[in-house]
């Protein structure tokens, strides 16, 4: 029968404590009438409570800062701080003390020790202190592994470890939507929801675009010569509340001219979110690179570059169209005009527009007149010949009065 040897007592004691700011404590008054059984007991307790306001004990006006009673919640993007202390509980001098602190996540192991050098000796009732900081970048289970090695006076090498497990929670729920304009502009809508139990002060929400785009924020308005956010002067986000941010991205000129049109999957950029909690604790999150699939325009894209808002009845007006060859072959273009009951074209139908090379564009000025009042619809059909059969490529519906 095996007998386990008795557990060896170590000369050093390890203590680990999370460093966090205090919380606000609000006194909840409990009172009763004088004719009740407790009499004036509850009122006297409230008068003696340092968190209440003198003369207004039952109005819950006073608040106190209290030290945390538990480990508390840690959210993604916040900075985890911990105090590590190694104390010599024995009556002898301990030598070659080495303290290591590692943080184990689901994907990696990080060394958080401020110094990896061993302390030559530690006298009785003395301690070694260290403070570690780490910006949390993963959600899920985290394990803080603290290891201590030392040598006794008799030359025996000793070693022990302690494990501290905690969960990292998700503070924000971020959803994104893309809207493609008829031009090459892309609108990004970001919905940010506070899924914690306390309000947040949204310090910054910005979009860092990729090298292909320029970005314009659409989250502010100009009032009395000042730029004011659409959320007002107080940018607090209450628990479970959602706020929407809008951005407009436009391809840079060099990329638009080089490719003629942006195709396939493109990287838009990433969101950078900075917030503060109750007592100024700062948190920061950056999303992964946002990607979007560019809309398909077929082989030929026809876009409307200029059109008047209103026109006079039976008076000619001008519009400008842009035709882009999105294919990889040269095309021969032919312009054909078909009148309707309300819209009449002015010009020569069936004329040749010439050849259009891949990724090239052609601007075309056209003249029309309207014979009917009201909002009218005009359709554009692009029939092209690329050494093959004629095909129907694209329809565009501009509206005008």
N, C-alpha and C positions, 0 to 999 in steps of 0.2 A: 504494500500500500504506500503510495507516494504522499509525502507531506510537503506542502508548499512552504518554502522558507519565509520567515517573518519579513515584512516589508521594512526596508532600510530607511531610516529617517535621514533627511538631508539637512545639512548645516545652513542652507540658504532657503529663504521663502520668497516666492514670486507672487506679486500682486499686479493685476491688470485692471484698469478702470477706463471706461470711455469718457472722453472730455466733451461735454456738450453744454450749451447755455441753459440757464434756468428757464422755467416756464411760469406763466402768469396764473396765479391762484385767485379766484373770486370767491368771496365769502357768500355762502347761501344762508340767509337768515331763517331761523326757526323761532317763532314767537307764539305767544298765546295771550289771552286776556287775563287780567289780574284775578278774576273769580275762578279761573281754572285751577286744577290741582297743583301744577308747578308754580303758580303765583308769578313772582318777579324773577324766577331763576333764569329763564331763557334770556330775558332782557339784560340781566346783569352779566351773563356770559358774553353777549354781543358787545356790551360796553367795555368789557375787559379785553376783547379780541383786538389785537393791533392792526388787523386788516380792515377794520371798519372805520368810518368817518364819524368823528364826535358829533353827536346831535342828529345823525342820519344813519343810525346803525341798521335799520331795516330796509334801506334803499339799495343795497348791493353796489355802493359807489366805490368802495375800496378794493384795490388789488395788490397782491404781494408777489414777489419773485420767490419761487420755491425751487430747491434743488431737485433734480430728477430722482425718482424712486426706483426706476428700472432702466434697462438698457435703452428703451425707446426704439423708435422706427428710424431706419436709415433708407434714404431714397436715392435712386440713381441720379448721378450728377452732383451730389453733395460731397463734402470732404469729411472722411472718417478720421477722427483724431482719437488717440488712445495714450494713456499714461502707463508706463511700465516701470515697476519698482522691484529691485532685488535687495532683500534685507538679510544681513548676517544675524541669525538668531542664536548662534552658538557663542561660546566663550573663547574661541581660538581664531587665529588669523587664517583667512582663506586666500589662496593664490590663483592667479591665471583665470580670472572669471571672464567668461565670454557669454554675452547675451545676444540672441538672434531672434528676430521677429519676421515671420513670413506670412503672407496672405495667400491662401489657396482658394482659387475660384474654379469654376467648372472647366475653364480653358487654359489657365496658366497659374504659375506660382511666382509671387513677387516678393523680393526682399525689401523690407521696410526699415531695417535697422539704420539708425543714424550713423553708427560707427561699427566697423567689423573688427576693430582692434581689441585685444583682451586687456582687462584691467589687471595690473601687477598683483595687487593684494587688496583685501577688504577686511578691515578690523571689525571686532565685535560691535554690534549695535549701529553699524554704519550701513549705508545703502547706496545702490547705483540706480540713478533715475534716467529715464529716456522718454521722449515724447515723439510719437510717430504720426505722420499725416499721409493720407492717401485719398485721391479723388476717385470715387467709385464710378466705374464705367461699365459694369455688368450687373444684370439683375440675377436673382436667385441666391443660392446658399453660398456664403463665404465662411471660411474657417481661418481664424487667426492662430497661428502656431508659434508659441513662444518657447524657445529652448535655452537652457542654462547649463553650461559646463564649467567645472572648477576643479581645483586640486587641493586636497586637505594637507594639514601639516605633516602627516605621515607619508605624503607622496602619492596617495590614492586618487585616481582620476574619477570624478563623479559627473553624472549627466542626468538631466530629467527634462521633460516637456509638459506643457499644458496646452489644451485646445479650447478655443472659444468660438462657438458657432453663432452666426447671426444671418438674418435674411435681408436682402436688399430689395426694396419694393419699387414699383414704377410710379413716379409722381404725376406724369402727364400722359394723356392719350392724344397722340397726334395723327390726324388724318389729312391727306392731301388729295386734291382733285385738279385735273388739268382741263383747260378750255382752249381750243384752237380757234383763233380768229381767221377771217378770210385772208388776211395778210399773213405774214410769217410770225406775227406776234403770238405769244403763248401766255395765258393768264393762269396763275397758280393760286388756288384757294387752300389755305391751311387752317384746319379746325383744331384748336388746342383746348383740351378739357383738363381741369384740375381734379384729379381723382384721389387727392389726399383729404384729410379731415380738417385742415386749417387753411385759411386764406393765403394767397400768394400775391406778392407785389411783382408784377411783370416789368422787369427793368429793361429788357431788350428782346425783341423778336425780329430777326433780320434774315434775309436770304442771301447767302454767298453764292453768286452765280458761277458757272463754269466759264472756261476761257472763250466759249462760243457765244455767250449772251451778255447783254447789258440789262440790268434790272432797274425797275422803278417801283417804289413802294406806293401803294394806293390806300394807305391807312391814316391819312391826315387831310384836313381841310384848312383853308385860309380864312380866318375871321379877324376883321379889324386889323389887317396887316400882319397878323401872327399866324404861325403854323400850329394848329391844334389837332391832336389825335382824335379820331372818330370815337374813341372810348371815353373821352372826357379827361379831366385833369387828374383823376384818381384811377390809376391803372391796376386796381385790385381784382383778382380773380377768386371768387368765393368757391368753397368746395362744391364739386360736381357741376360748376358752371363751365360754359363753353364760349370761346371767343374766336371770331373768324378774322383772318388776315388775308389780304389780297395783294398780289404782286404781278407786274407785267414784265415779261421778258421779251427782248427783241434781239434777233441775231446780229452779231457785229458785221460791219460792212465787208470786211475781208473774207469772212466765211460765206456770207450770202453771195458775194460776187464770184468767189472761187467755185462754189458748187452749183450756183444758180438756184438751188432749192435744197433745203436740209432734208435728208431722207433717213429712214430706218430709226433705230433706237439712239437717242441722244441723251447725254447727261445734262441735266438742268442746273444742278447745284445742290446745296444742303442748307437746312434751316439751323440757325444758331439762336438758342433760347436761353436767357439768363433771368433768374428770379431770386427773390428774397422772401424768407418766411418771417414768422412773428417777430423775432428779436434780431433780425438782420443776417441770419444764416444764409449764405449764398449758394445757389445751385446753378449748374449749367449743363445743358444738353445740346449735342449736335447730332442731327439725323445722319443717316447714311446718304450717299449720293442719290438724289432723286432722278429717276429716268422716265422718259416718255417716248412713246412711239409716234413718230411724225405721221400726220395723215397722208393717205395715199391719194394722189391726184391723177393717176393714170399716166398715159404717155404725154399728154398735153394739158397744161394748166392755164386757164383763162381767168384773170382777176380784173376787177374794176378799179382803176386808179383814180378817176375823177368823174364826178357827176354833180350837177346842180341840185340843190335841195328842192327848189320850186321852179317851174317854167310857165310861160304864158301859153295859152291855148293857141294852136295853129301857128306858132312861131318856132323856127328852127333853134335847136340847142345842141351843144356838143358834149360828148363824153369821150373818155380815154380808157382804152383797154390795154392790158398787158398779156401777151401770150408767151409762155415759157415751155420750152421743150424739155420734158422730164425724162425722156428716154435716152438711149445710148446710140441713136442713129439719126441721121439728117432727114428732115421732113420737108415736103413741098406743100405749102399752105394755099388754099383757095378761099376767098371771101364770097359768100352768097347771102343775100338779104331777102327776107320774106316779110312782107307787111302783114299787119293784123287789122282788126276793125278800129283799133284805137291808136296804134303806134305805126308810123310810117318812116321808112328809112330814106335818106337823101344821099344818093351816090350811085356808083356803078356796081352792080351785082355780078358775081362770077369772075372777078378780077384776081389775078395771081398776086400773092403776097411774097412770093420768093421762097428760098430755102432757109430753113431754121436749123442751125447746128445743135448738137446735144448741149444741154445746160445753158443755152443762149435764150435771150428774151427779145421780144419785139413789141414796141408800143404802137398802138393803132388809134388814130383819132377818127371818130365817127360822128355823123350828124343825123338827128332825128327830129320829128315833130309829133305832137300829140293832138288828136282830134276829139278827144273825150276828156271831160273834167274828172277830177278825183285821182285816187291812187291807182297807178297802172303797173302792170307787170311786163317786163321785157325778158325774153329768153334768148340765150346765146348757145348755139350748137357749133361745135368744132368738128368738122370733117376734114381729115388729113390723109395724104397719100405718102407712104414711105416705101415705095417700090413693092407695094402689096395691095390688098383690098382696102377699100374705104371702111373706116370704123367710126362709131359714135363715141366721142371721148368725154365730154364734160358739159354740164348745164349750169348756168349761173343766173340767178334771179335778182337783179337790182330793182329797187323800188323808187319811184319818183312821182311827183304831183304834176 
